Amino acid sequence: MDLRDTPEQAAFRAKVRAWIEDHRHEAPPMVAGMHTDDPRPFRAWQSKLAKAGLVGVTWPQEYGGAGLTPIEEVIVSAELRKAGCPGIIDHIAVGDCGPTIIAFGTDEQKARHLGPLLHGDEGWCQLFSEPGAGSDLAGVATRAKRTEDGWVVNGQKVWTTLAQFADWGLLLARTDPDVPKHAGLSMFLIDMHAPGVTVRPLRQISGGSHFNEVFFDDVELPESALLGPQDGGWGVAMTTLMFERMTLLAAFEQLGWSAESMVEPMLGHERLQDGDVRQRIAEVTCDLLSMRYAGYRALTALARGEIPGLESGLGKIGLIEAGRKGSGLIAEVLGPDALEGDAGHFAAEMPGLRSGGGTNEILGNTLGERVLGLPAEPRIDKTVPFSELSSNGAARASGSAAEGRASNSEREAGRLAEVTPS
């Protein structure tokens, strides 16, 4: 791993820095946690960034991107952060949804959606998690039934980021309940303004509403809404999640949580002279530095055409745990004053961040099984038709075959609902 820019990267960095210097006065103010109650000024800023080639940096040029590597995307993120300018607001659209449409979309879908998505003219959300299917994503129950003209969708999603501002969404729904749960899913492009779509923001402890629950009541979708193969939605969803992790990796410079931001609220407080406090500051600082360099290693692997190893999965766990420890330390030192300002906002965000993108426990299982090669946990539900599963992921005791499966699944039910499929 070489942390120095190549000549090409140095030239790109200089170009980015010069553009930002010329246009930084046009940027809206930074917002904590990359969330806002009014996306309009941020979408206008995103449009300016896109016209300068600073959005969709890794997208192919034929779709409006720059055709570069994640390293250049990190350079853009770092330079924006250094200048005090926000990045793109529709990071889910550009980082997750757009690349998925590029990978699986028809020519018509690409022509219709990629341009508006890239320039911030249309916002997107990712409709995956449900009340009974979060980390066990294959357990989604939202149903899309065939009609003569397309599909009818009924169900519910939850914890959907930016749904209250979204014009379109990537919807994972069940199209065949009579096969094992991973095999009966399909992905759809859904108009969030269609009749029957209801978005209800969820109020958080911070006072904001960054997540939402979304209800679908007899929502009609045309045949052209299907993204990728029918009943092949699991593969499409895994592609989306792969791009999601790459997006978070490339945007870690924009997250705004650092050792400096942890110490700043405590500056001038007498407890900074306490040996225990200083030791804990050092521990969190070391954790954050290790995550930064782990991210660099993962990006280096990507730039070389390799698949990142353990460090790519540990990044989210390490960053959030360091944030939790840092927020706890600030609260101990400042008391109720820790609830004020950016530090208080960040502390209020931490519970949601710990669960977002897969809980730490689920990510730990995934790393153990897929990276370290440890034995997988028992998965009785992988071969059982979804229609024979109960709401907690265990096989229903109906029929002789199901009865045989149910005896084991009842003992495992508590764990199965939270295990990421292998």
C-alpha positions as CSV (number, residue, x, y, z in Angstrom):
1,M,0.0,0.0,0.0
2,D,1.4,3.3,-1.1
3,L,-0.3,6.4,0.3
4,R,1.3,8.8,-2.2
5,D,-0.7,9.9,-5.2
6,T,0.5,8.6,-8.6
7,P,1.2,11.4,-11.1
8,E,-2.2,10.8,-12.6
9,Q,-3.9,11.0,-9.2
10,A,-2.0,14.1,-8.2
11,A,-3.2,15.8,-11.4
12,F,-6.7,14.7,-10.7
13,R,-6.5,16.0,-7.1
14,A,-5.2,19.4,-8.4
15,K,-8.1,19.6,-10.8
16,V,-10.7,18.8,-8.2
17,R,-9.1,21.2,-5.7
18,A,-9.1,24.0,-8.3
19,W,-12.8,23.4,-9.2
20,I,-13.8,23.4,-5.5
21,E,-11.9,26.6,-4.9
22,D,-13.8,28.3,-7.7
23,H,-17.2,27.0,-6.7
24,R,-17.2,26.5,-2.9
25,H,-19.2,29.7,-2.4
26,E,-22.1,28.0,-4.2
27,A,-22.2,25.0,-1.8
28,P,-24.9,24.7,0.9
29,P,-23.7,24.5,4.5
30,M,-22.5,21.1,5.8
31,V,-25.1,19.1,7.8
32,A,-24.4,16.6,10.5
33,G,-24.6,12.9,9.7
34,M,-25.2,13.6,5.9
35,H,-28.9,14.2,6.6
36,T,-31.1,17.2,5.9
37,D,-34.7,18.2,6.1
38,D,-34.5,20.0,2.8
39,P,-32.6,18.2,0.0
40,R,-33.2,20.9,-2.7
41,P,-30.0,23.0,-2.2
42,F,-28.0,19.8,-1.9
43,R,-29.4,18.4,-5.1
44,A,-28.6,21.7,-6.8
45,W,-25.0,21.3,-5.5
46,Q,-24.9,17.7,-6.7
47,S,-25.9,18.9,-10.2
48,K,-23.0,21.2,-10.2
49,L,-20.7,18.5,-9.1
50,A,-22.0,16.1,-11.7
51,K,-21.5,18.6,-14.5
52,A,-17.9,18.9,-13.3
53,G,-17.4,15.1,-13.5
54,L,-17.3,14.8,-9.7
55,V,-20.3,12.6,-9.3
56,G,-20.4,8.9,-10.4
57,V,-16.6,9.0,-10.6
58,T,-16.5,5.2,-10.9
59,W,-19.4,5.0,-13.4
60,P,-18.6,4.1,-17.0
61,Q,-18.3,7.2,-19.2
62,E,-21.1,6.0,-21.5
63,Y,-23.5,6.6,-18.6
64,G,-22.2,10.0,-17.6
65,G,-19.5,8.9,-15.2
66,A,-15.8,9.5,-15.2
67,G,-14.7,5.9,-15.6
68,L,-12.1,6.1,-12.9
69,T,-11.3,4.0,-9.8
70,P,-12.5,4.2,-6.1
71,I,-9.2,6.0,-5.3
72,E,-10.3,9.0,-7.4
73,E,-13.7,8.9,-5.7
74,V,-11.9,9.1,-2.3
75,I,-9.9,12.0,-3.6
76,V,-13.1,13.9,-4.4
77,S,-14.6,13.1,-1.0
78,A,-11.5,14.1,0.8
79,E,-11.1,17.4,-1.0
80,L,-14.7,18.4,-0.5
81,R,-14.4,17.6,3.2
82,K,-11.2,19.6,3.5
83,A,-12.8,22.6,1.9
84,G,-15.9,22.3,4.2
85,C,-18.2,21.4,1.3
86,P,-20.8,18.7,1.4
87,G,-20.7,15.7,-0.9
88,I,-23.7,14.4,-2.8
89,I,-27.0,14.1,-0.9
90,D,-28.4,11.2,-2.9
91,H,-25.5,8.9,-2.0
92,I,-27.9,5.9,-2.1
93,A,-29.0,6.8,-5.7
94,V,-25.5,7.3,-7.1
95,G,-23.6,4.7,-5.0
96,D,-26.1,1.9,-4.9
97,C,-29.1,2.2,-7.2
98,G,-27.4,3.7,-10.3
99,P,-24.7,1.0,-10.5
100,T,-27.3,-1.7,-10.0
101,I,-29.3,-0.3,-12.9
102,I,-26.1,-0.2,-15.0
103,A,-25.5,-3.9,-14.2
104,F,-29.0,-5.2,-14.7
105,G,-31.2,-2.6,-16.4
106,T,-32.5,-2.7,-19.9
107,D,-31.5,0.0,-22.4
108,E,-34.8,1.8,-21.8
109,Q,-34.3,1.7,-18.0
110,K,-30.8,3.1,-18.2
111,A,-31.9,5.9,-20.6
112,R,-34.8,6.8,-18.4
113,H,-33.2,6.8,-15.0
114,L,-29.4,7.2,-15.0
115,G,-29.2,10.9,-16.1
116,P,-31.7,12.3,-13.7
117,L,-30.3,10.1,-10.9
118,L,-26.7,11.3,-11.4
119,H,-27.6,15.0,-11.6
120,G,-29.9,14.9,-8.5
121,D,-33.1,15.6,-10.6
122,E,-34.7,12.5,-9.0
123,G,-34.0,11.0,-5.6
124,W,-33.9,7.3,-4.9
125,C,-34.3,5.0,-1.9
126,Q,-33.5,1.4,-1.3
127,L,-36.6,-0.6,-0.2
128,F,-35.1,-3.8,1.4
129,S,-35.6,-4.1,5.2
130,E,-39.0,-5.1,6.7
131,P,-40.3,-5.4,10.2
132,G,-39.7,-9.2,10.0
133,A,-36.7,-9.2,7.6
134,G,-33.8,-7.0,8.3
135,S,-30.5,-8.8,8.6
136,D,-32.2,-11.9,7.3
137,L,-32.9,-10.1,4.0
138,A,-34.1,-13.2,2.2
139,G,-37.1,-13.3,4.5
140,V,-38.9,-10.4,3.0
141,A,-42.6,-10.9,2.8
142,T,-43.7,-7.9,0.6
143,R,-45.4,-9.6,-2.3
144,A,-45.5,-8.8,-6.0
145,K,-48.2,-10.8,-7.8
146,R,-48.5,-11.2,-11.6
147,T,-51.3,-9.4,-13.5
148,E,-52.1,-9.2,-17.1
149,D,-50.4,-5.9,-17.4
150,G,-47.5,-6.3,-14.9
151,W,-47.5,-6.6,-11.1
152,V,-49.5,-5.7,-8.0
153,V,-47.4,-5.0,-4.8
154,N,-48.6,-5.3,-1.2
155,G,-46.5,-5.1,1.9
156,Q,-44.3,-2.9,4.2
157,K,-40.7,-1.8,4.4
158,V,-39.0,0.0,7.3
159,W,-35.8,1.9,8.1
160,T,-35.8,3.3,4.6
161,T,-33.3,6.2,4.3
162,L,-34.4,9.2,2.3
163,A,-37.8,7.6,1.3
164,Q,-39.6,10.9,2.3
165,F,-37.7,12.7,-0.5
166,A,-37.4,9.9,-3.0
167,D,-39.0,9.9,-6.4
168,W,-38.0,6.3,-7.2
169,G,-37.0,3.2,-5.3
170,L,-35.4,-0.2,-5.7
171,L,-37.9,-2.6,-4.3
172,L,-37.1,-6.2,-3.3
173,A,-40.3,-8.3,-3.3
174,R,-41.4,-11.9,-3.2
175,T,-42.7,-13.2,-6.5
176,D,-42.7,-16.9,-5.8
177,P,-43.5,-18.1,-2.2
178,D,-43.5,-21.8,-3.1
179,V,-39.7,-22.1,-3.5
180,P,-36.9,-21.6,-0.9
181,K,-36.8,-18.0,0.2
182,H,-33.6,-16.9,-1.6
183,A,-35.0,-18.2,-4.9
184,G,-38.4,-16.5,-5.0
185,L,-37.4,-12.8,-5.0
186,S,-37.4,-10.2,-7.7
187,M,-36.2,-6.6,-7.9
188,F,-38.4,-3.7,-9.2
189,L,-38.1,-0.1,-10.0
190,I,-41.0,1.6,-8.2
191,D,-42.4,5.2,-8.6
192,M,-42.6,6.5,-5.0
193,H,-45.4,8.8,-6.1
194,A,-47.6,6.0,-7.4
195,P,-51.1,5.4,-5.9
196,G,-50.9,3.1,-3.0
197,V,-47.4,4.1,-1.8
198,T,-47.4,5.7,1.7
199,V,-44.3,7.0,3.4
200,R,-44.3,7.7,7.1
201,P,-41.1,9.2,8.6
202,L,-39.8,7.7,11.9
203,R,-39.0,10.2,14.6
204,Q,-35.6,9.6,16.1
205,I,-34.2,10.6,19.5
206,S,-32.2,13.3,17.8
207,G,-35.4,15.0,16.7
208,G,-34.9,14.3,13.1
209,S,-36.6,11.8,10.8
210,H,-33.9,10.2,8.6
211,F,-35.6,6.8,8.3
212,N,-39.1,5.9,7.2
213,E,-41.6,3.1,7.1
214,V,-43.2,2.6,3.6
215,F,-46.5,0.8,2.9
216,F,-47.7,-0.6,-0.4
217,D,-51.4,-1.1,-0.9
218,D,-52.3,-2.7,-4.2
219,V,-49.6,-0.7,-6.0
220,E,-49.7,-1.4,-9.7
221,L,-46.4,-1.8,-11.5
222,P,-45.9,-2.1,-15.3
223,E,-44.0,-5.1,-16.8
224,S,-41.1,-2.7,-17.4
225,A,-40.6,-2.2,-13.7
226,L,-38.8,-5.6,-13.3
227,L,-35.1,-5.1,-12.9
228,G,-33.1,-8.1,-13.8
229,P,-34.5,-11.6,-14.1
230,Q,-37.8,-12.7,-12.5
231,D,-37.1,-14.6,-9.3
232,G,-33.5,-13.6,-9.6
233,G,-33.7,-10.7,-7.2
234,W,-31.4,-12.2,-4.6
235,G,-28.4,-11.8,-7.0
236,V,-29.5,-8.3,-7.9
237,A,-29.8,-7.4,-4.2
238,M,-26.4,-8.8,-3.4
239,T,-25.0,-6.6,-6.2
240,T,-26.7,-3.5,-4.7
241,L,-25.3,-4.3,-1.2
242,M,-21.8,-4.8,-2.7
243,F,-22.0,-1.3,-4.2
244,E,-23.3,0.0,-0.9
245,R,-20.2,-1.2,0.9
246,M,-17.9,0.2,-1.7
247,T,-19.8,3.6,-1.5
248,L,-19.4,3.7,2.3
249,L,-15.7,2.8,1.9
250,A,-15.1,5.6,-0.6
251,A,-17.1,8.1,1.4
252,F,-15.5,7.6,4.8
253,E,-13.8,11.0,4.5
254,Q,-17.2,12.6,4.4
255,L,-18.5,11.0,7.6
256,G,-17.1,13.7,9.8
257,W,-16.2,11.6,12.8
258,S,-12.6,11.9,13.8
259,A,-10.3,12.1,16.8
260,E,-10.3,15.9,16.5
261,S,-14.1,16.1,16.5
262,M,-14.2,13.9,19.6
263,V,-11.8,16.0,21.5
264,E,-13.1,19.4,20.4
265,P,-16.2,19.5,22.7
266,M,-13.9,18.7,25.7
267,L,-11.3,21.4,25.1
268,G,-10.7,23.5,28.2
269,H,-12.4,21.0,30.5
270,E,-10.4,20.1,33.6
271,R,-11.0,16.4,33.1
272,L,-8.8,16.4,30.1
273,Q,-5.9,16.3,32.6
274,D,-7.2,13.0,34.0
275,G,-5.0,10.1,33.1
276,D,-7.9,7.7,32.5
277,V,-9.7,10.2,30.1
278,R,-6.5,10.7,28.2
279,Q,-5.9,7.0,27.9
280,R,-9.4,6.5,26.5
281,I,-8.9,9.3,24.0
282,A,-5.8,7.6,22.9
283,E,-7.7,4.2,22.5
284,V,-10.4,5.8,20.3
285,T,-7.8,7.6,18.3
286,C,-5.9,4.4,17.6
287,D,-9.2,2.7,16.7
288,L,-10.0,5.4,14.2
289,L,-6.6,5.4,12.7
290,S,-6.6,1.7,12.3
291,M,-10.0,1.9,10.5
292,R,-8.7,4.6,8.2
293,Y,-5.7,2.5,7.1
294,A,-7.8,-0.6,6.8
295,G,-10.0,1.4,4.4
296,Y,-6.9,2.4,2.5
297,R,-5.9,-1.2,2.2
298,A,-9.3,-2.2,0.9
299,L,-9.2,0.6,-1.7
300,T,-5.8,-0.4,-2.7
301,A,-7.1,-3.9,-3.3
302,L,-10.0,-2.6,-5.4
303,A,-7.6,-0.4,-7.5
304,R,-5.5,-3.5,-8.3
305,G,-8.6,-5.4,-9.4
306,E,-8.6,-7.6,-6.3
307,I,-11.4,-8.3,-3.8
308,P,-10.9,-6.6,-0.4
309,G,-10.5,-9.0,2.5
310,L,-11.3,-8.8,6.2
311,E,-10.7,-5.1,6.4
312,S,-13.7,-4.1,4.2
313,G,-16.1,-5.8,6.6
314,L,-14.4,-4.6,9.8
315,G,-14.5,-1.0,8.7
316,K,-18.2,-0.4,9.6
317,I,-17.9,-2.3,12.9
318,G,-14.7,-0.5,14.0
319,L,-15.9,2.9,13.0
320,I,-19.2,2.6,14.8
321,E,-17.7,1.1,17.9
322,A,-15.1,3.8,18.1
323,G,-17.9,6.4,17.7
324,R,-19.9,4.8,20.6
325,K,-16.9,4.8,22.9
326,G,-16.0,8.4,21.9
327,S,-19.6,9.6,22.5
328,G,-19.7,7.8,25.8
329,L,-16.5,9.5,26.9
330,I,-17.8,13.0,25.9
331,A,-21.0,12.3,28.0
332,E,-18.9,11.3,31.0
333,V,-16.8,14.4,30.8
334,L,-19.4,17.0,29.9
335,G,-22.5,15.6,31.5
336,P,-25.8,17.0,30.1
337,D,-23.9,19.5,28.0
338,A,-22.8,16.6,25.8
339,L,-26.3,16.6,24.3
340,E,-25.7,19.9,22.7
341,G,-24.3,20.7,19.2
342,D,-22.7,18.2,16.8
343,A,-21.5,15.9,19.5
344,G,-25.0,15.5,20.9
345,H,-26.4,14.9,17.4
346,F,-23.8,12.3,16.7
347,A,-24.5,10.5,20.0
348,A,-28.2,10.4,19.2
349,E,-27.4,8.9,15.7
350,M,-25.2,6.0,17.1
351,P,-27.9,3.5,17.9
352,G,-29.3,3.6,14.4
353,L,-25.8,3.5,12.8
354,R,-25.0,0.4,14.8
355,S,-27.8,-1.5,13.1
356,G,-27.7,0.1,9.7
357,G,-26.1,-1.9,6.9
358,G,-26.4,-5.1,9.0
359,T,-25.9,-5.4,12.7
360,N,-22.4,-5.9,14.1
361,E,-23.4,-9.4,15.1
362,I,-24.5,-10.2,11.6
363,L,-21.4,-8.7,10.0
364,G,-19.3,-10.8,12.5
365,N,-21.1,-13.9,11.3
366,T,-20.5,-13.0,7.7
367,L,-16.8,-12.3,8.2
368,G,-16.3,-15.5,10.1
369,E,-18.0,-17.7,7.5
370,R,-17.0,-16.0,4.3
371,V,-13.6,-14.5,5.0
372,L,-12.2,-16.7,7.8
373,G,-13.8,-19.9,6.5
374,L,-15.4,-20.8,9.9
375,P,-18.3,-23.4,9.9
376,A,-21.6,-21.8,9.0
377,E,-24.4,-21.9,11.6
378,P,-27.2,-24.4,10.9
379,R,-29.6,-23.1,8.3
380,I,-32.7,-25.4,8.1
381,D,-34.7,-22.7,6.3
382,K,-32.5,-22.5,3.2
383,T,-34.2,-25.6,1.5
384,V,-37.7,-25.0,2.8
385,P,-40.3,-23.3,0.6
386,F,-41.0,-19.8,1.9
387,S,-44.7,-20.6,2.2
388,E,-43.8,-23.3,4.7
389,L,-41.8,-21.0,7.0
390,S,-43.4,-19.4,10.1
391,S,-42.9,-15.7,10.7
392,N,-39.7,-16.3,12.8
393,G,-37.9,-18.2,10.0
394,A,-38.7,-21.7,11.3
395,A,-40.4,-24.4,9.2
396,R,-44.0,-24.8,9.9
397,A,-45.1,-28.2,11.3
398,S,-47.4,-29.0,8.4
399,G,-46.9,-32.2,6.4
400,S,-44.5,-35.0,7.2
401,A,-41.5,-33.2,5.6
402,A,-42.1,-30.0,7.4
403,E,-42.6,-31.8,10.7
404,G,-39.2,-33.3,10.4
405,R,-37.6,-30.0,9.7
406,A,-39.6,-28.2,12.4
407,S,-38.1,-30.2,15.3
408,N,-34.7,-28.7,14.7
409,S,-35.8,-25.3,13.5
410,E,-37.7,-24.6,16.8
411,R,-34.4,-24.9,18.7
412,E,-32.7,-22.6,16.2
413,A,-35.4,-20.1,15.7
414,G,-34.0,-17.4,17.9
415,R,-30.8,-17.4,15.9
416,L,-32.1,-18.0,12.4
417,A,-34.0,-14.7,12.3
418,E,-30.8,-12.8,12.6
419,V,-28.4,-14.9,10.5
420,T,-27.1,-13.5,7.2
421,P,-27.5,-16.1,4.4
422,S,-24.3,-17.6,3.1
